[in-house]
Amino acid sequence: MIWECVLAAIVAYSISIALYTVRALRGPTIGDQVLAIDAISYVAAVLIILFSVYFKEPILTVVAIPLALWIYALDIYVAKYLERGDLGA
């Protein structure tokens, strides 16, 4: 039962990545594109964790945690750049 739920979640998140990719490519504003790429990154981290559960490989979660932290740092830099126009010190 749990494996079917995990597999269904993997499929659902994969579909959401496809939809976010369309939004990233066709987004009318730069904000839409940044938000879509950000969502793709976080969904990729969630997918890594789901694959870790599905394949019973806990080492994959070690990959997802730094990925999520890296994505958060990039969010801060992109927001700072979009707000001020430079990254500054």
Secondary structure by P-SEA (a helix, b strand, c coil): caaaaaaaaaaaaaaaaaaaaaaaaccccaaaaaaaaaaaaaaaaaaaaaaaaaaccaaaaaaaaaaaaaaaaaaaaaaaaaacccccc
